[in-house]
Amino acid sequence: LKGVASRAGSREPGKSADYYLHESLMAPNAFVVPNFPANVMPQNFAQTLSAQQIDDLVAYLKTLK
Ligand code: HEM
């Protein structure tokens, strides 16, 4: 995940880094990084983490420049 903060805003056209990072946790298959298989990321963070925990993870990921 090193550098994810720098590339998150350009993975999906028109979608912000915040949006992309949130989506990557809540719905990992919505966009899968090219050359990676789908269904590797855990698919249940939306159930197992609270909204606060998701927000905290996104804030942390944004520090990985
Ligand atoms: C709290 C734990 C995790 C966080 C915060 C997280 C976060 C992320 C994020 C932000 C991306 C997008 C990276 C990018 O666009 O450059 C990603 C992709 C990926 N993650 Fe995770 N992840 C977690 C756990 C895992 C686990 C446990 C696995 C596998 C055992 C995994 C496998 C992958 C793979 C293969 C990708 C690339 C394919 C894709 O886009 O889905 N992740 N992850």
Backbone and ligand atoms as CSV (ligand in chain L), in Angstrom:
chain,resi,resn,atom,element,x,y,z
A,1,LEU,N,N,0.813,-1.210,0.000
A,1,LEU,CA,C,0.000,0.000,0.000
A,1,LEU,C,C,0.849,1.264,0.000
A,2,LYS,N,N,2.182,1.104,0.042
A,2,LYS,CA,C,3.026,2.299,-0.004
A,2,LYS,C,C,2.670,3.139,-1.234
A,3,GLY,N,N,2.451,4.428,-1.027
A,3,GLY,CA,C,2.134,5.322,-2.133
A,3,GLY,C,C,0.667,5.359,-2.515
A,4,VAL,N,N,-0.169,4.618,-1.796
A,4,VAL,CA,C,-1.577,4.562,-2.199
A,4,VAL,C,C,-2.229,5.939,-2.141
A,5,ALA,N,N,-1.776,6.791,-1.208
A,5,ALA,CA,C,-2.364,8.135,-1.108
A,5,ALA,C,C,-2.118,8.925,-2.392
A,6,SER,N,N,-0.985,8.666,-3.041
A,6,SER,CA,C,-0.635,9.421,-4.249
A,6,SER,C,C,-1.380,8.925,-5.484
A,7,ARG,N,N,-1.762,7.638,-5.501
A,7,ARG,CA,C,-2.423,7.124,-6.709
A,7,ARG,C,C,-3.939,6.990,-6.559
A,8,ALA,N,N,-4.445,7.084,-5.331
A,8,ALA,CA,C,-5.874,6.819,-5.103
A,8,ALA,C,C,-6.772,7.743,-5.921
A,9,GLY,N,N,-6.359,9.005,-6.097
A,9,GLY,CA,C,-7.203,9.964,-6.798
A,9,GLY,C,C,-7.212,9.804,-8.299
A,10,SER,N,N,-6.359,8.913,-8.837
A,10,SER,CA,C,-6.325,8.743,-10.298
A,10,SER,C,C,-6.638,7.317,-10.731
A,11,ARG,N,N,-7.031,6.449,-9.814
A,11,ARG,CA,C,-7.388,5.076,-10.191
A,11,ARG,C,C,-8.654,5.036,-11.047
A,12,GLU,N,N,-9.654,5.768,-10.630
A,12,GLU,CA,C,-10.936,5.772,-11.339
A,12,GLU,C,C,-11.241,7.198,-11.775
A,13,PRO,N,N,-11.432,7.403,-13.088
A,13,PRO,CA,C,-11.678,8.754,-13.595
A,13,PRO,C,C,-12.838,9.437,-12.858
A,14,GLY,N,N,-12.605,10.652,-12.402
A,14,GLY,CA,C,-13.664,11.433,-11.782
A,14,GLY,C,C,-13.938,11.111,-10.331
A,15,LYS,N,N,-13.224,10.141,-9.772
A,15,LYS,CA,C,-13.472,9.779,-8.375
A,15,LYS,C,C,-12.285,10.207,-7.504
A,16,SER,N,N,-12.604,10.876,-6.402
A,16,SER,CA,C,-11.575,11.423,-5.510
A,16,SER,C,C,-10.844,10.315,-4.758
A,17,ALA,N,N,-9.707,10.687,-4.166
A,17,ALA,CA,C,-8.964,9.734,-3.338
A,17,ALA,C,C,-9.838,9.234,-2.187
A,18,ASP,N,N,-10.565,10.141,-1.554
A,18,ASP,CA,C,-11.442,9.729,-0.444
A,18,ASP,C,C,-12.469,8.707,-0.912
A,19,TYR,N,N,-13.099,9.010,-2.048
A,19,TYR,CA,C,-14.118,8.107,-2.572
A,19,TYR,C,C,-13.508,6.747,-2.881
A,20,TYR,N,N,-12.370,6.745,-3.589
A,20,TYR,CA,C,-11.744,5.491,-4.012
A,20,TYR,C,C,-11.314,4.646,-2.820
A,21,LEU,N,N,-10.700,5.267,-1.813
A,21,LEU,CA,C,-10.224,4.504,-0.653
A,21,LEU,C,C,-11.406,3.920,0.127
A,22,HIS,N,N,-12.443,4.715,0.274
A,22,HIS,CA,C,-13.661,4.238,0.946
A,22,HIS,C,C,-14.242,3.048,0.179
A,23,GLU,N,N,-14.369,3.207,-1.140
A,23,GLU,CA,C,-14.910,2.142,-1.991
A,23,GLU,C,C,-14.033,0.887,-1.914
A,24,SER,N,N,-12.706,1.079,-1.887
A,24,SER,CA,C,-11.789,-0.066,-1.876
A,24,SER,C,C,-11.961,-0.924,-0.626
A,25,LEU,N,N,-12.429,-0.309,0.462
A,25,LEU,CA,C,-12.676,-1.066,1.694
A,25,LEU,C,C,-14.087,-1.633,1.733
A,26,MET,N,N,-15.070,-0.824,1.325
A,26,MET,CA,C,-16.478,-1.226,1.448
A,26,MET,C,C,-16.916,-2.181,0.340
A,27,ALA,N,N,-16.353,-2.008,-0.859
A,27,ALA,CA,C,-16.747,-2.816,-2.015
A,27,ALA,C,C,-15.492,-3.088,-2.851
A,28,PRO,N,N,-14.607,-3.958,-2.350
A,28,PRO,CA,C,-13.281,-4.111,-2.971
A,28,PRO,C,C,-13.310,-4.500,-4.446
A,29,ASN,N,N,-14.349,-5.161,-4.892
A,29,ASN,CA,C,-14.405,-5.575,-6.289
A,29,ASN,C,C,-14.960,-4.503,-7.220
A,30,ALA,N,N,-15.368,-3.358,-6.666
A,30,ALA,CA,C,-15.907,-2.300,-7.524
A,30,ALA,C,C,-14.846,-1.848,-8.524
A,31,PHE,N,N,-13.604,-1.777,-8.056
A,31,PHE,CA,C,-12.470,-1.511,-8.954
A,31,PHE,C,C,-11.319,-2.363,-8.471
A,32,VAL,N,N,-10.829,-3.247,-9.322
A,32,VAL,CA,C,-9.687,-4.101,-8.972
A,32,VAL,C,C,-8.480,-3.616,-9.764
A,33,VAL,N,N,-7.374,-3.420,-9.063
A,33,VAL,CA,C,-6.162,-2.924,-9.705
A,33,VAL,C,C,-5.759,-3.876,-10.834
A,34,PRO,N,N,-5.435,-3.325,-12.028
A,34,PRO,CA,C,-5.068,-4.172,-13.166
A,34,PRO,C,C,-3.974,-5.188,-12.798
A,35,ASN,N,N,-4.120,-6.379,-13.306
A,35,ASN,CA,C,-3.188,-7.501,-13.098
A,35,ASN,C,C,-3.310,-8.162,-11.723
A,36,PHE,N,N,-4.301,-7.729,-10.917
A,36,PHE,CA,C,-4.604,-8.441,-9.683
A,36,PHE,C,C,-5.931,-9.174,-9.856
A,37,PRO,N,N,-6.085,-10.329,-9.218
A,37,PRO,CA,C,-7.367,-11.027,-9.311
A,37,PRO,C,C,-8.391,-10.399,-8.370
A,38,ALA,N,N,-9.652,-10.502,-8.734
A,38,ALA,CA,C,-10.731,-10.078,-7.844
A,38,ALA,C,C,-10.862,-11.066,-6.689
A,39,ASN,N,N,-11.592,-10.685,-5.678
A,39,ASN,CA,C,-11.946,-11.568,-4.553
A,39,ASN,C,C,-10.773,-11.959,-3.667
A,40,VAL,N,N,-9.666,-11.214,-3.711
A,40,VAL,CA,C,-8.564,-11.474,-2.784
A,40,VAL,C,C,-8.755,-10.653,-1.509
A,41,MET,N,N,-9.119,-9.397,-1.661
A,41,MET,CA,C,-9.418,-8.554,-0.500
A,41,MET,C,C,-10.569,-9.163,0.285
A,42,PRO,N,N,-10.528,-9.067,1.610
A,42,PRO,CA,C,-11.711,-9.441,2.391
A,42,PRO,C,C,-12.920,-8.631,1.910
A,43,GLN,N,N,-14.059,-9.300,1.761
A,43,GLN,CA,C,-15.248,-8.646,1.193
A,43,GLN,C,C,-16.221,-8.146,2.260
A,44,ASN,N,N,-15.878,-8.308,3.536
A,44,ASN,CA,C,-16.875,-8.052,4.584
A,44,ASN,C,C,-16.530,-6.915,5.543
A,45,PHE,N,N,-15.614,-6.021,5.145
A,45,PHE,CA,C,-15.299,-4.913,6.050
A,45,PHE,C,C,-16.537,-4.058,6.338
A,46,ALA,N,N,-17.453,-3.966,5.392
A,46,ALA,CA,C,-18.662,-3.168,5.620
A,46,ALA,C,C,-19.483,-3.726,6.776
A,47,GLN,N,N,-19.368,-5.042,7.023
A,47,GLN,CA,C,-20.098,-5.662,8.132
A,47,GLN,C,C,-19.262,-5.697,9.417
A,48,THR,N,N,-17.951,-5.899,9.270
A,48,THR,CA,C,-17.136,-6.151,10.460
A,48,THR,C,C,-16.526,-4.879,11.056
A,49,LEU,N,N,-16.484,-3.787,10.295
A,49,LEU,CA,C,-15.923,-2.535,10.804
A,49,LEU,C,C,-17.035,-1.489,10.915
A,50,SER,N,N,-16.889,-0.612,11.911
A,50,SER,CA,C,-17.849,0.482,12.067
A,50,SER,C,C,-17.526,1.587,11.064
A,51,ALA,N,N,-18.481,2.500,10.879
A,51,ALA,CA,C,-18.247,3.650,10.002
A,51,ALA,C,C,-17.021,4.434,10.478
A,52,GLN,N,N,-16.887,4.569,11.805
A,52,GLN,CA,C,-15.729,5.291,12.352
A,52,GLN,C,C,-14.426,4.573,12.011
A,53,GLN,N,N,-14.436,3.250,12.116
A,53,GLN,CA,C,-13.222,2.485,11.803
A,53,GLN,C,C,-12.858,2.603,10.324
A,54,ILE,N,N,-13.857,2.577,9.448
A,54,ILE,CA,C,-13.592,2.760,8.012
A,54,ILE,C,C,-12.994,4.145,7.770
A,55,ASP,N,N,-13.599,5.166,8.392
A,55,ASP,CA,C,-13.085,6.534,8.226
A,55,ASP,C,C,-11.649,6.644,8.741
A,56,ASP,N,N,-11.371,5.989,9.859
A,56,ASP,CA,C,-10.018,6.030,10.419
A,56,ASP,C,C,-9.020,5.334,9.489
A,57,LEU,N,N,-9.425,4.212,8.886
A,57,LEU,CA,C,-8.553,3.513,7.939
A,57,LEU,C,C,-8.266,4.388,6.725
A,58,VAL,N,N,-9.306,5.055,6.204
A,58,VAL,CA,C,-9.112,5.936,5.049
A,58,VAL,C,C,-8.137,7.059,5.420
A,59,ALA,N,N,-8.292,7.629,6.624
A,59,ALA,CA,C,-7.377,8.698,7.060
A,59,ALA,C,C,-5.944,8.177,7.127
A,60,TYR,N,N,-5.777,6.957,7.623
A,60,TYR,CA,C,-4.431,6.362,7.685
A,60,TYR,C,C,-3.867,6.134,6.283
A,61,LEU,N,N,-4.692,5.553,5.389
A,61,LEU,CA,C,-4.215,5.266,4.031
A,61,LEU,C,C,-3.768,6.561,3.341
A,62,LYS,N,N,-4.424,7.690,3.646
A,62,LYS,CA,C,-4.069,8.963,3.027
A,62,LYS,C,C,-2.714,9.492,3.504
A,63,THR,N,N,-2.143,8.898,4.548
A,63,THR,CA,C,-0.798,9.288,4.985
A,63,THR,C,C,0.288,8.508,4.246
A,64,LEU,N,N,-0.094,7.456,3.502
A,64,LEU,CA,C,0.891,6.587,2.817
A,64,LEU,C,C,1.199,7.170,1.446
A,65,LYS,N,N,1.962,8.237,1.449
A,65,LYS,CA,C,2.215,8.974,0.195
A,65,LYS,C,C,3.355,8.374,-0.619
L,1,HEM,C1,C,-7.368,-3.569,6.764
L,1,HEM,C2,C,-6.764,-4.290,5.818
L,1,HEM,C3,C,-6.687,-3.845,4.364
L,1,HEM,C4,C,-6.702,-2.601,3.844
L,1,HEM,C5,C,-6.771,-1.269,4.587
L,1,HEM,C6,C,-6.630,-2.736,2.403
L,1,HEM,C7,C,-6.654,-1.676,1.500
L,1,HEM,C8,C,-6.522,-1.788,0.127
L,1,HEM,C9,C,-6.555,-0.698,-0.817
L,1,HEM,C10,C,-6.726,0.780,-0.460
L,1,HEM,C11,C,-6.360,-1.217,-2.071
L,1,HEM,C12,C,-6.265,-0.434,-3.384
L,1,HEM,C13,C,-4.780,-0.196,-3.648
L,1,HEM,C14,C,-4.488,0.669,-4.878
L,1,HEM,O1,O,-5.395,1.143,-5.574
L,1,HEM,O2,O,-3.291,0.882,-5.157
L,1,HEM,C15,C,-6.207,-2.653,-1.930
L,1,HEM,C16,C,-5.999,-3.546,-2.973
L,1,HEM,C17,C,-5.725,-4.892,-2.811
L,1,HEM,N1,N,-5.762,-5.604,-1.627
L,1,HEM,FE1,FE,-6.220,-4.842,0.206
L,1,HEM,N2,N,-6.547,-4.073,2.076
L,1,HEM,C18,C,-6.573,-4.784,3.251
L,1,HEM,C19,C,-6.507,-6.156,3.379
L,1,HEM,C20,C,-6.172,-7.019,2.379
L,1,HEM,C21,C,-5.938,-8.429,2.551
L,1,HEM,C22,C,-6.039,-9.176,3.883
L,1,HEM,C23,C,-5.606,-8.921,1.335
L,1,HEM,C24,C,-5.218,-10.303,0.911
L,1,HEM,C25,C,-4.910,-11.292,1.751
L,1,HEM,C26,C,-5.634,-7.838,0.385
L,1,HEM,C27,C,-5.342,-7.917,-0.962
L,1,HEM,C28,C,-5.410,-6.901,-1.880
L,1,HEM,C29,C,-5.114,-7.039,-3.297
L,1,HEM,C30,C,-4.655,-8.321,-4.008
L,1,HEM,C31,C,-5.325,-5.792,-3.870
L,1,HEM,C32,C,-5.176,-5.405,-5.374
L,1,HEM,C33,C,-6.410,-5.847,-6.124
L,1,HEM,C34,C,-7.603,-5.000,-5.827
L,1,HEM,O3,O,-7.648,-3.832,-6.210
L,1,HEM,O4,O,-8.536,-5.530,-5.186
L,1,HEM,N3,N,-5.997,-6.706,1.046
L,1,HEM,N4,N,-6.305,-2.967,-0.596
